[in-house]
Amino acid sequence: MFRLLLISLLVFSNVVFASDKNKNKKSDDDGSYVEAMITVGNNGCGYLLQLSNGHLIKPTNLPKKFQHYDTKVLVKFEDLKAITDSPCSAEKEVNILEIKNFKASRKSQGKF
């Protein structure tokens, strides 16, 4: 009985710590990148990312290489903080973990 309790406790703690570790990281369910379009915010907000679901986010570390309006990208990011009183229309500020150019296949064309 004690072994079963101990094993259950170990499995439970593994699940809790694993889910907490990746809590803020955003990606698709299969671990792939999230599709986004680089846009420019109004009122001097700088570059924003418009996700394929329509949400706007403000990256804190967008590389110069990707600072071009209407550029489609694939991105992985982590949430930093929610934006509540900004004229930018962005919902949150994020830290980009990985970013790369989006190369559309015929199957995924027209998402934006």
Biopython code that builds the backbone (N, CA, C, O; Angstrom):
import numpy as np
from Bio.PDB.StructureBuilder import StructureBuilder

atoms = [
    (1, "MET", "N", (0.817, -1.184, 0.000)),
    (1, "MET", "CA", (0.000, 0.000, 0.000)),
    (1, "MET", "C", (0.872, 1.264, 0.000)),
    (1, "MET", "O", (0.584, 2.234, -0.701)),
    (2, "PHE", "N", (1.944, 1.228, 0.802)),
    (2, "PHE", "CA", (2.843, 2.364, 0.882)),
    (2, "PHE", "C", (3.520, 2.623, -0.472)),
    (2, "PHE", "O", (3.674, 3.777, -0.871)),
    (3, "ARG", "N", (3.924, 1.566, -1.175)),
    (3, "ARG", "CA", (4.562, 1.709, -2.491)),
    (3, "ARG", "C", (3.615, 2.359, -3.496)),
    (3, "ARG", "O", (4.017, 3.231, -4.266)),
    (4, "LEU", "N", (2.377, 1.933, -3.483)),
    (4, "LEU", "CA", (1.386, 2.499, -4.399)),
    (4, "LEU", "C", (1.188, 3.993, -4.125)),
    (4, "LEU", "O", (1.091, 4.792, -5.056)),
    (5, "LEU", "N", (1.131, 4.354, -2.869)),
    (5, "LEU", "CA", (0.988, 5.753, -2.488)),
    (5, "LEU", "C", (2.214, 6.557, -2.924)),
    (5, "LEU", "O", (2.072, 7.663, -3.446)),
    (6, "LEU", "N", (3.378, 6.029, -2.722)),
    (6, "LEU", "CA", (4.627, 6.687, -3.093)),
    (6, "LEU", "C", (4.720, 6.870, -4.612)),
    (6, "LEU", "O", (5.093, 7.944, -5.082)),
    (7, "ILE", "N", (4.391, 5.847, -5.365)),
    (7, "ILE", "CA", (4.426, 5.922, -6.835)),
    (7, "ILE", "C", (3.407, 6.952, -7.326)),
    (7, "ILE", "O", (3.705, 7.743, -8.221)),
    (8, "SER", "N", (2.223, 6.943, -6.749)),
    (8, "SER", "CA", (1.198, 7.915, -7.130)),
    (8, "SER", "C", (1.662, 9.346, -6.859)),
    (8, "SER", "O", (1.447, 10.239, -7.678)),
    (9, "LEU", "N", (2.286, 9.553, -5.731)),
    (9, "LEU", "CA", (2.795, 10.868, -5.371)),
    (9, "LEU", "C", (3.875, 11.324, -6.347)),
    (9, "LEU", "O", (3.879, 12.483, -6.764)),
    (10, "LEU", "N", (4.770, 10.450, -6.709)),
    (10, "LEU", "CA", (5.827, 10.778, -7.663)),
    (10, "LEU", "C", (5.255, 11.129, -9.037)),
    (10, "LEU", "O", (5.679, 12.111, -9.646)),
    (11, "VAL", "N", (4.313, 10.352, -9.523)),
    (11, "VAL", "CA", (3.699, 10.622, -10.826)),
    (11, "VAL", "C", (2.962, 11.958, -10.787)),
    (11, "VAL", "O", (3.080, 12.756, -11.716)),
    (12, "PHE", "N", (2.213, 12.205, -9.737)),
    (12, "PHE", "CA", (1.475, 13.456, -9.604)),
    (12, "PHE", "C", (2.417, 14.662, -9.580)),
    (12, "PHE", "O", (2.165, 15.656, -10.261)),
    (13, "SER", "N", (3.494, 14.581, -8.805)),
    (13, "SER", "CA", (4.424, 15.711, -8.727)),
    (13, "SER", "C", (5.124, 15.949, -10.067)),
    (13, "SER", "O", (5.400, 17.096, -10.418)),
    (14, "ASN", "N", (5.413, 14.892, -10.814)),
    (14, "ASN", "CA", (6.000, 15.043, -12.144)),
    (14, "ASN", "C", (5.059, 15.795, -13.076)),
    (14, "ASN", "O", (5.487, 16.688, -13.807)),
    (15, "VAL", "N", (3.798, 15.441, -13.050)),
    (15, "VAL", "CA", (2.809, 16.095, -13.911)),
    (15, "VAL", "C", (2.675, 17.568, -13.545)),
    (15, "VAL", "O", (2.635, 18.418, -14.434)),
    (16, "VAL", "N", (2.606, 17.883, -12.269)),
    (16, "VAL", "CA", (2.451, 19.263, -11.818)),
    (16, "VAL", "C", (3.659, 20.101, -12.220)),
    (16, "VAL", "O", (3.492, 21.198, -12.752)),
    (17, "PHE", "N", (4.863, 19.612, -11.981)),
    (17, "PHE", "CA", (6.059, 20.381, -12.312)),
    (17, "PHE", "C", (6.244, 20.517, -13.818)),
    (17, "PHE", "O", (6.692, 21.568, -14.277)),
    (18, "ALA", "N", (5.925, 19.519, -14.585)),
    (18, "ALA", "CA", (6.058, 19.586, -16.036)),
    (18, "ALA", "C", (5.087, 20.590, -16.626)),
    (18, "ALA", "O", (5.458, 21.338, -17.531)),
    (19, "SER", "N", (3.870, 20.629, -16.146)),
    (19, "SER", "CA", (2.888, 21.576, -16.685)),
    (19, "SER", "C", (3.221, 23.000, -16.260)),
    (19, "SER", "O", (2.991, 23.932, -17.031)),
    (20, "ASP", "N", (3.749, 23.194, -15.074)),
    (20, "ASP", "CA", (4.109, 24.525, -14.602)),
    (20, "ASP", "C", (5.303, 25.083, -15.372)),
    (20, "ASP", "O", (5.367, 26.288, -15.619)),
    (21, "LYS", "N", (6.226, 24.247, -15.745)),
    (21, "LYS", "CA", (7.441, 24.651, -16.448)),
    (21, "LYS", "C", (7.126, 25.284, -17.795)),
    (21, "LYS", "O", (7.766, 26.263, -18.178)),
    (22, "ASN", "N", (6.154, 24.745, -18.519)),
    (22, "ASN", "CA", (5.824, 25.239, -19.847)),
    (22, "ASN", "C", (4.565, 26.101, -19.868)),
    (22, "ASN", "O", (3.964, 26.301, -20.923)),
    (23, "LYS", "N", (4.173, 26.602, -18.722)),
    (23, "LYS", "CA", (2.908, 27.317, -18.592)),
    (23, "LYS", "C", (2.811, 28.534, -19.510)),
    (23, "LYS", "O", (1.774, 28.730, -20.143)),
    (24, "ASN", "N", (3.849, 29.350, -19.602)),
    (24, "ASN", "CA", (3.786, 30.582, -20.377)),
    (24, "ASN", "C", (4.245, 30.429, -21.815)),
    (24, "ASN", "O", (4.102, 31.374, -22.591)),
    (25, "LYS", "N", (4.774, 29.316, -22.195)),
    (25, "LYS", "CA", (5.260, 29.147, -23.555)),
    (25, "LYS", "C", (4.102, 28.858, -24.483)),
    (25, "LYS", "O", (3.259, 28.009, -24.195)),
    (26, "LYS", "N", (4.064, 29.573, -25.607)),
    (26, "LYS", "CA", (2.952, 29.445, -26.540)),
    (26, "LYS", "C", (3.418, 28.723, -27.795)),
    (26, "LYS", "O", (4.420, 29.099, -28.404)),
    (27, "SER", "N", (2.700, 27.705, -28.169)),
    (27, "SER", "CA", (2.926, 26.996, -29.422)),
    (27, "SER", "C", (1.687, 26.178, -29.709)),
    (27, "SER", "O", (0.798, 26.051, -28.868)),
    (28, "ASP", "N", (1.642, 25.633, -30.894)),
    (28, "ASP", "CA", (0.519, 24.774, -31.229)),
    (28, "ASP", "C", (0.591, 23.507, -30.397)),
    (28, "ASP", "O", (1.606, 23.231, -29.759)),
    (29, "ASP", "N", (-0.484, 22.742, -30.405)),
    (29, "ASP", "CA", (-0.541, 21.510, -29.613)),
    (29, "ASP", "C", (0.562, 20.539, -29.979)),
    (29, "ASP", "O", (1.048, 19.806, -29.118)),
    (30, "ASP", "N", (0.970, 20.520, -31.252)),
    (30, "ASP", "CA", (2.007, 19.576, -31.652)),
    (30, "ASP", "C", (3.414, 20.141, -31.467)),
    (30, "ASP", "O", (4.382, 19.532, -31.922)),
    (31, "GLY", "N", (3.544, 21.302, -30.803)),
    (31, "GLY", "CA", (4.852, 21.876, -30.531)),
    (31, "GLY", "C", (5.386, 22.736, -31.660)),
    (31, "GLY", "O", (6.527, 23.193, -31.594)),
    (32, "SER", "N", (4.592, 22.967, -32.690)),
    (32, "SER", "CA", (5.059, 23.781, -33.796)),
    (32, "SER", "C", (4.866, 25.262, -33.490)),
    (32, "SER", "O", (4.282, 25.627, -32.469)),
    (33, "TYR", "N", (5.349, 26.082, -34.360)),
    (33, "TYR", "CA", (5.270, 27.527, -34.182)),
    (33, "TYR", "C", (3.853, 28.053, -34.393)),
    (33, "TYR", "O", (3.017, 27.386, -35.004)),
    (34, "VAL", "N", (3.591, 29.254, -33.880)),
    (34, "VAL", "CA", (2.333, 29.951, -34.079)),
    (34, "VAL", "C", (2.510, 30.891, -35.265)),
    (34, "VAL", "O", (3.522, 31.585, -35.370)),
    (35, "GLU", "N", (1.515, 30.912, -36.164)),
    (35, "GLU", "CA", (1.570, 31.805, -37.312)),
    (35, "GLU", "C", (1.222, 33.223, -36.877)),
    (35, "GLU", "O", (0.320, 33.433, -36.067)),
    (36, "ALA", "N", (1.960, 34.205, -37.433)),
    (36, "ALA", "CA", (1.696, 35.600, -37.105)),
    (36, "ALA", "C", (2.088, 36.484, -38.284)),
    (36, "ALA", "O", (2.848, 36.080, -39.164)),
    (37, "MET", "N", (1.546, 37.701, -38.276)),
    (37, "MET", "CA", (1.889, 38.711, -39.276)),
    (37, "MET", "C", (2.446, 39.912, -38.521)),
    (37, "MET", "O", (1.864, 40.366, -37.535)),
    (38, "ILE", "N", (3.575, 40.417, -38.995)),
    (38, "ILE", "CA", (4.161, 41.597, -38.368)),
    (38, "ILE", "C", (3.431, 42.814, -38.900)),
    (38, "ILE", "O", (3.278, 42.989, -40.109)),
    (39, "THR", "N", (2.982, 43.655, -37.976)),
    (39, "THR", "CA", (2.258, 44.861, -38.337)),
    (39, "THR", "C", (2.792, 46.011, -37.490)),
    (39, "THR", "O", (3.588, 45.796, -36.577)),
    (40, "VAL", "N", (2.361, 47.212, -37.788)),
    (40, "VAL", "CA", (2.795, 48.385, -37.029)),
    (40, "VAL", "C", (1.602, 48.926, -36.266)),
    (40, "VAL", "O", (0.529, 49.131, -36.833)),
    (41, "GLY", "N", (1.796, 49.154, -34.985)),
    (41, "GLY", "CA", (0.715, 49.672, -34.155)),
    (41, "GLY", "C", (0.520, 51.166, -34.342)),
    (41, "GLY", "O", (1.435, 51.873, -34.764)),
    (42, "ASN", "N", (-0.663, 51.636, -34.030)),
    (42, "ASN", "CA", (-0.936, 53.065, -34.116)),
    (42, "ASN", "C", (-0.360, 53.789, -32.909)),
    (42, "ASN", "O", (0.061, 53.148, -31.946)),
    (43, "ASN", "N", (-0.338, 55.105, -32.950)),
    (43, "ASN", "CA", (0.123, 55.943, -31.831)),
    (43, "ASN", "C", (1.572, 55.671, -31.435)),
    (43, "ASN", "O", (1.911, 55.753, -30.255)),
    (44, "GLY", "N", (2.426, 55.349, -32.398)),
    (44, "GLY", "CA", (3.840, 55.140, -32.099)),
    (44, "GLY", "C", (4.139, 53.893, -31.298)),
    (44, "GLY", "O", (5.111, 53.861, -30.543)),
    (45, "CYS", "N", (3.328, 52.871, -31.449)),
    (45, "CYS", "CA", (3.489, 51.645, -30.666)),
    (45, "CYS", "C", (4.614, 50.746, -31.176)),
    (45, "CYS", "O", (5.058, 49.847, -30.462)),
    (46, "GLY", "N", (5.066, 50.976, -32.372)),
    (46, "GLY", "CA", (6.115, 50.127, -32.923)),
    (46, "GLY", "C", (5.534, 48.862, -33.530)),
    (46, "GLY", "O", (4.349, 48.799, -33.859)),
    (47, "TYR", "N", (6.382, 47.863, -33.672)),
    (47, "TYR", "CA", (5.969, 46.616, -34.317)),
    (47, "TYR", "C", (5.146, 45.751, -33.368)),
    (47, "TYR", "O", (5.455, 45.619, -32.183)),
    (48, "LEU", "N", (4.097, 45.170, -33.924)),
    (48, "LEU", "CA", (3.242, 44.242, -33.196)),
    (48, "LEU", "C", (3.139, 42.961, -33.995)),
    (48, "LEU", "O", (3.443, 42.945, -35.188)),
    (49, "LEU", "N", (2.717, 41.895, -33.356)),
    (49, "LEU", "CA", (2.451, 40.629, -34.035)),
    (49, "LEU", "C", (0.951, 40.377, -33.985)),
    (49, "LEU", "O", (0.341, 40.360, -32.916)),
    (50, "GLN", "N", (0.370, 40.182, -35.163)),
    (50, "GLN", "CA", (-1.043, 39.798, -35.213)),
    (50, "GLN", "C", (-1.087, 38.297, -35.421)),
    (50, "GLN", "O", (-0.688, 37.794, -36.471)),
    (51, "LEU", "N", (-1.571, 37.590, -34.425)),
    (51, "LEU", "CA", (-1.640, 36.137, -34.495)),
    (51, "LEU", "C", (-2.746, 35.717, -35.449)),
    (51, "LEU", "O", (-3.638, 36.507, -35.758)),
    (52, "SER", "N", (-2.691, 34.489, -35.911)),
    (52, "SER", "CA", (-3.684, 34.003, -36.877)),
    (52, "SER", "C", (-5.102, 34.002, -36.306)),
    (52, "SER", "O", (-6.069, 33.957, -37.066)),
    (53, "ASN", "N", (-5.240, 34.051, -34.981)),
    (53, "ASN", "CA", (-6.571, 34.123, -34.371)),
    (53, "ASN", "C", (-7.049, 35.565, -34.202)),
    (53, "ASN", "O", (-8.120, 35.799, -33.641)),
    (54, "GLY", "N", (-6.260, 36.539, -34.686)),
    (54, "GLY", "CA", (-6.652, 37.943, -34.643)),
    (54, "GLY", "C", (-6.106, 38.736, -33.478)),
    (54, "GLY", "O", (-6.181, 39.964, -33.503)),
    (55, "HIS", "N", (-5.561, 38.097, -32.456)),
    (55, "HIS", "CA", (-5.038, 38.794, -31.284)),
    (55, "HIS", "C", (-3.753, 39.540, -31.635)),
    (55, "HIS", "O", (-2.947, 39.066, -32.435)),
    (56, "LEU", "N", (-3.572, 40.711, -31.026)),
    (56, "LEU", "CA", (-2.358, 41.503, -31.197)),
    (56, "LEU", "C", (-1.494, 41.381, -29.953)),
    (56, "LEU", "O", (-1.990, 41.493, -28.831)),
    (57, "ILE", "N", (-0.207, 41.154, -30.152)),
    (57, "ILE", "CA", (0.737, 41.094, -29.039)),
    (57, "ILE", "C", (1.935, 41.985, -29.362)),
    (57, "ILE", "O", (2.258, 42.195, -30.532)),
    (58, "LYS", "N", (2.586, 42.503, -28.338)),
    (58, "LYS", "CA", (3.731, 43.393, -28.505)),
    (58, "LYS", "C", (5.001, 42.652, -28.098)),
    (58, "LYS", "O", (5.184, 42.342, -26.920)),
    (59, "PRO", "N", (5.890, 42.360, -29.070)),
    (59, "PRO", "CA", (7.147, 41.691, -28.734)),
    (59, "PRO", "C", (8.155, 42.688, -28.164)),
    (59, "PRO", "O", (8.245, 43.823, -28.634)),
    (60, "THR", "N", (8.903, 42.267, -27.164)),
    (60, "THR", "CA", (9.920, 43.141, -26.575)),
    (60, "THR", "C", (11.259, 42.996, -27.286)),
    (60, "THR", "O", (12.127, 43.859, -27.157)),
    (61, "ASN", "N", (11.431, 41.921, -28.027)),
    (61, "ASN", "CA", (12.738, 41.644, -28.623)),
    (61, "ASN", "C", (12.632, 41.162, -30.067)),
    (61, "ASN", "O", (13.236, 40.151, -30.425)),
    (62, "LEU", "N", (11.871, 41.872, -30.900)),
    (62, "LEU", "CA", (11.735, 41.495, -32.307)),
    (62, "LEU", "C", (13.046, 41.805, -33.028)),
    (62, "LEU", "O", (13.456, 42.965, -33.079)),
    (63, "PRO", "N", (13.714, 40.788, -33.587)),
    (63, "PRO", "CA", (14.993, 41.030, -34.277)),
    (63, "PRO", "C", (14.813, 41.980, -35.466)),
    (63, "PRO", "O", (13.773, 41.960, -36.125)),
    (64, "LYS", "N", (15.828, 42.813, -35.739)),
    (64, "LYS", "CA", (15.790, 43.764, -36.864)),
    (64, "LYS", "C", (15.452, 43.084, -38.169)),
    (64, "LYS", "O", (14.751, 43.652, -39.007)),
    (65, "LYS", "N", (15.938, 41.883, -38.347)),
    (65, "LYS", "CA", (15.715, 41.106, -39.566)),
    (65, "LYS", "C", (14.222, 40.948, -39.873)),
    (65, "LYS", "O", (13.838, 40.813, -41.035)),
    (66, "PHE", "N", (13.385, 40.964, -38.836)),
    (66, "PHE", "CA", (11.948, 40.740, -38.997)),
    (66, "PHE", "C", (11.126, 42.024, -38.858)),
    (66, "PHE", "O", (9.897, 41.955, -38.824)),
    (67, "GLN", "N", (11.754, 43.161, -38.778)),
    (67, "GLN", "CA", (11.031, 44.415, -38.607)),
    (67, "GLN", "C", (10.597, 44.978, -39.955)),
    (67, "GLN", "O", (11.107, 46.001, -40.412)),
    (68, "HIS", "N", (9.652, 44.294, -40.576)),
    (68, "HIS", "CA", (9.100, 44.687, -41.868)),
    (68, "HIS", "C", (7.591, 44.474, -41.825)),
    (68, "HIS", "O", (7.118, 43.389, -41.486)),
    (69, "TYR", "N", (6.841, 45.520, -42.173)),
    (69, "TYR", "CA", (5.389, 45.471, -42.166)),
    (69, "TYR", "C", (4.871, 44.387, -43.106)),
    (69, "TYR", "O", (5.421, 44.195, -44.191)),
    (70, "ASP", "N", (3.843, 43.694, -42.711)),
    (70, "ASP", "CA", (3.176, 42.632, -43.481)),
    (70, "ASP", "C", (4.057, 41.412, -43.756)),
    (70, "ASP", "O", (3.878, 40.737, -44.769)),
    (71, "THR", "N", (4.988, 41.132, -42.880)),
    (71, "THR", "CA", (5.823, 39.942, -43.010)),
    (71, "THR", "C", (5.174, 38.809, -42.243)),
    (71, "THR", "O", (4.840, 38.959, -41.068)),
    (72, "LYS", "N", (4.993, 37.674, -42.904)),
    (72, "LYS", "CA", (4.426, 36.497, -42.231)),
    (72, "LYS", "C", (5.565, 35.722, -41.576)),
    (72, "LYS", "O", (6.606, 35.486, -42.191)),
    (73, "VAL", "N", (5.353, 35.333, -40.325)),
    (73, "VAL", "CA", (6.374, 34.617, -39.567)),
    (73, "VAL", "C", (5.752, 33.465, -38.786)),
    (73, "VAL", "O", (4.536, 33.375, -38.624)),
    (74, "LEU", "N", (6.617, 32.606, -38.319)),
    (74, "LEU", "CA", (6.259, 31.565, -37.361)),
    (74, "LEU", "C", (7.020, 31.908, -36.089)),
    (74, "LEU", "O", (8.219, 32.185, -36.140)),
    (75, "VAL", "N", (6.341, 31.892, -34.955)),
    (75, "VAL", "CA", (6.956, 32.390, -33.738)),
    (75, "VAL", "C", (6.586, 31.535, -32.533)),
    (75, "VAL", "O", (5.486, 30.989, -32.451)),
    (76, "LYS", "N", (7.523, 31.434, -31.607)),
    (76, "LYS", "CA", (7.286, 30.864, -30.280)),
    (76, "LYS", "C", (7.609, 31.974, -29.296)),
    (76, "LYS", "O", (8.618, 32.663, -29.448)),
    (77, "PHE", "N", (6.764, 32.155, -28.287)),
    (77, "PHE", "CA", (6.976, 33.244, -27.342)),
    (77, "PHE", "C", (6.495, 32.855, -25.960)),
    (77, "PHE", "O", (5.789, 31.862, -25.778)),
    (78, "GLU", "N", (6.900, 33.672, -24.978)),
    (78, "GLU", "CA", (6.393, 33.511, -23.623)),
    (78, "GLU", "C", (5.775, 34.828, -23.177)),
    (78, "GLU", "O", (6.277, 35.903, -23.505)),
    (79, "ASP", "N", (4.693, 34.738, -22.435)),
    (79, "ASP", "CA", (4.002, 35.930, -21.943)),
    (79, "ASP", "C", (4.855, 36.626, -20.888)),
    (79, "ASP", "O", (5.464, 35.979, -20.036)),
    (80, "LEU", "N", (4.889, 37.952, -20.960)),
    (80, "LEU", "CA", (5.568, 38.725, -19.925)),
    (80, "LEU", "C", (4.551, 39.417, -19.024)),
    (80, "LEU", "O", (4.561, 39.247, -17.804)),
    (81, "LYS", "N", (3.660, 40.211, -19.658)),
    (81, "LYS", "CA", (2.636, 40.881, -18.846)),
    (81, "LYS", "C", (1.473, 41.292, -19.730)),
    (81, "LYS", "O", (1.625, 41.481, -20.937)),
    (82, "ALA", "N", (0.329, 41.426, -19.120)),
    (82, "ALA", "CA", (-0.864, 41.898, -19.826)),
    (82, "ALA", "C", (-0.774, 43.413, -19.978)),
    (82, "ALA", "O", (-0.248, 44.106, -19.107)),
    (83, "ILE", "N", (-1.292, 43.913, -21.093)),
    (83, "ILE", "CA", (-1.330, 45.357, -21.326)),
    (83, "ILE", "C", (-2.780, 45.795, -21.154)),
    (83, "ILE", "O", (-3.664, 45.347, -21.884)),
    (84, "THR", "N", (-3.016, 46.671, -20.186)),
    (84, "THR", "CA", (-4.391, 47.054, -19.899)),
    (84, "THR", "C", (-4.726, 48.485, -20.315)),
    (84, "THR", "O", (-5.877, 48.768, -20.648)),
    (85, "ASP", "N", (-3.763, 49.381, -20.304)),
    (85, "ASP", "CA", (-4.070, 50.791, -20.576)),
    (85, "ASP", "C", (-3.139, 51.386, -21.638)),
    (85, "ASP", "O", (-2.521, 52.427, -21.410)),
    (86, "SER", "N", (-3.041, 50.740, -22.774)),
    (86, "SER", "CA", (-2.173, 51.200, -23.843)),
    (86, "SER", "C", (-2.995, 51.539, -25.084)),
    (86, "SER", "O", (-3.988, 50.869, -25.365)),
    (87, "PRO", "N", (-2.597, 52.562, -25.823)),
    (87, "PRO", "CA", (-3.298, 52.900, -27.062)),
    (87, "PRO", "C", (-2.950, 51.966, -28.219)),
    (87, "PRO", "O", (-3.430, 52.158, -29.337)),
    (88, "CYS", "N", (-2.135, 50.976, -27.964)),
    (88, "CYS", "CA", (-1.624, 50.100, -29.022)),
    (88, "CYS", "C", (-2.597, 49.024, -29.483)),
    (88, "CYS", "O", (-2.395, 48.451, -30.554)),
    (89, "SER", "N", (-3.612, 48.735, -28.742)),
    (89, "SER", "CA", (-4.552, 47.647, -29.019)),
    (89, "SER", "C", (-3.934, 46.269, -28.784)),
    (89, "SER", "O", (-4.588, 45.257, -29.036)),
    (90, "ALA", "N", (-2.705, 46.208, -28.314)),
    (90, "ALA", "CA", (-2.071, 44.923, -28.013)),
    (90, "ALA", "C", (-2.584, 44.429, -26.662)),
    (90, "ALA", "O", (-2.796, 45.210, -25.735)),
    (91, "GLU", "N", (-2.777, 43.115, -26.574)),
    (91, "GLU", "CA", (-3.320, 42.528, -25.350)),
    (91, "GLU", "C", (-2.255, 42.210, -24.320)),
    (91, "GLU", "O", (-2.505, 42.256, -23.115)),
    (92, "LYS", "N", (-1.055, 41.883, -24.809)),
    (92, "LYS", "CA", (0.009, 41.539, -23.872)),
    (92, "LYS", "C", (1.373, 41.777, -24.477)),
    (92, "LYS", "O", (1.533, 41.859, -25.695)),
    (93, "GLU", "N", (2.346, 41.884, -23.604)),
    (93, "GLU", "CA", (3.737, 42.022, -23.995)),
    (93, "GLU", "C", (4.373, 40.642, -23.887)),
    (93, "GLU", "O", (4.153, 39.925, -22.912)),
    (94, "VAL", "N", (5.169, 40.271, -24.900)),
    (94, "VAL", "CA", (5.750, 38.932, -24.931)),
    (94, "VAL", "C", (7.245, 38.992, -25.212)),
    (94, "VAL", "O", (7.762, 39.982, -25.730)),
    (95, "ASN", "N", (7.911, 37.922, -24.862)),
    (95, "ASN", "CA", (9.319, 37.725, -25.169)),
    (95, "ASN", "C", (9.397, 36.651, -26.249)),
    (95, "ASN", "O", (8.902, 35.541, -26.055)),
    (96, "ILE", "N", (10.011, 36.969, -27.374)),
    (96, "ILE", "CA", (10.132, 35.999, -28.455)),
    (96, "ILE", "C", (11.226, 34.991, -28.117)),
    (96, "ILE", "O", (12.365, 35.364, -27.834)),
    (97, "LEU", "N", (10.865, 33.715, -28.150)),
    (97, "LEU", "CA", (11.826, 32.645, -27.910)),
    (97, "LEU", "C", (12.470, 32.207, -29.213)),
    (97, "LEU", "O", (13.683, 32.007, -29.273)),
    (98, "GLU", "N", (11.666, 32.059, -30.255)),
    (98, "GLU", "CA", (12.152, 31.665, -31.582)),
    (98, "GLU", "C", (11.252, 32.301, -32.630)),
    (98, "GLU", "O", (10.047, 32.446, -32.424)),
    (99, "ILE", "N", (11.852, 32.681, -33.760)),
    (99, "ILE", "CA", (11.071, 33.246, -34.848)),
    (99, "ILE", "C", (11.742, 32.878, -36.166)),
    (99, "ILE", "O", (12.968, 32.836, -36.265)),
    (100, "LYS", "N", (10.917, 32.612, -37.175)),
    (100, "LYS", "CA", (11.451, 32.301, -38.496)),
    (100, "LYS", "C", (10.439, 32.725, -39.551)),
    (100, "LYS", "O", (9.257, 32.907, -39.261)),
    (101, "ASN", "N", (10.923, 32.880, -40.780)),
    (101, "ASN", "CA", (10.054, 33.263, -41.888)),
    (101, "ASN", "C", (9.023, 32.184, -42.138)),
    (101, "ASN", "O", (9.291, 30.993, -41.979)),
    (102, "PHE", "N", (7.837, 32.623, -42.532)),
    (102, "PHE", "CA", (6.739, 31.713, -42.847)),
    (102, "PHE", "C", (6.773, 31.413, -44.334)),
    (102, "PHE", "O", (6.699, 32.320, -45.163)),
    (103, "LYS", "N", (6.882, 30.161, -44.660)),
    (103, "LYS", "CA", (6.844, 29.730, -46.057)),
    (103, "LYS", "C", (5.558, 28.951, -46.236)),
    (103, "LYS", "O", (5.442, 27.805, -45.802)),
    (104, "ALA", "N", (4.588, 29.592, -46.885)),
    (104, "ALA", "CA", (3.263, 28.995, -47.026)),
    (104, "ALA", "C", (3.274, 27.830, -47.997)),
    (104, "ALA", "O", (3.849, 27.904, -49.083)),
    (105, "SER", "N", (2.639, 26.773, -47.587)),
    (105, "SER", "CA", (2.394, 25.662, -48.508)),
    (105, "SER", "C", (1.010, 25.896, -49.096)),
    (105, "SER", "O", (0.249, 26.706, -48.565)),
    (106, "ARG", "N", (0.676, 25.228, -50.147)),
    (106, "ARG", "CA", (-0.642, 25.412, -50.765)),
    (106, "ARG", "C", (-1.760, 25.128, -49.769)),
    (106, "ARG", "O", (-2.817, 25.757, -49.820)),
    (107, "LYS", "N", (-1.532, 24.202, -48.882)),
    (107, "LYS", "CA", (-2.545, 23.787, -47.914)),
    (107, "LYS", "C", (-2.883, 24.913, -46.925)),
    (107, "LYS", "O", (-4.039, 25.054, -46.528)),
    (108, "SER", "N", (-1.879, 25.719, -46.522)),
    (108, "SER", "CA", (-2.114, 26.716, -45.486)),
    (108, "SER", "C", (-2.290, 28.126, -46.022)),
    (108, "SER", "O", (-2.389, 29.055, -45.221)),
    (109, "GLN", "N", (-2.335, 28.335, -47.310)),
    (109, "GLN", "CA", (-2.503, 29.667, -47.853)),
    (109, "GLN", "C", (-3.868, 30.230, -47.473)),
    (109, "GLN", "O", (-4.854, 29.500, -47.366)),
    (110, "GLY", "N", (-3.900, 31.529, -47.273)),
    (110, "GLY", "CA", (-5.158, 32.191, -47.000)),
    (110, "GLY", "C", (-5.549, 32.242, -45.540)),
    (110, "GLY", "O", (-6.693, 32.587, -45.241)),
    (111, "LYS", "N", (-4.650, 31.914, -44.600)),
    (111, "LYS", "CA", (-4.984, 31.995, -43.175)),
    (111, "LYS", "C", (-5.088, 33.438, -42.706)),
    (111, "LYS", "O", (-5.831, 33.727, -41.768)),
    (112, "PHE", "N", (-4.360, 34.343, -43.338)),
    (112, "PHE", "CA", (-4.403, 35.754, -42.940)),
    (112, "PHE", "C", (-5.193, 36.534, -43.951)),
    (112, "PHE", "O", (-5.354, 37.746, -43.808)),
]
sb = StructureBuilder()
sb.init_structure("model")
sb.init_model(0)
sb.init_chain("A")
sb.init_seg("    ")
for serial, (resi, resn, name, xyz) in enumerate(atoms, 1):
    if name == "N":
        sb.init_residue(resn, " ", resi, " ")
    sb.init_atom(name, np.array(xyz, "f"), 0.0, 1.0, " ", f" {name:<3s}", serial, name[0])
structure = sb.get_structure()
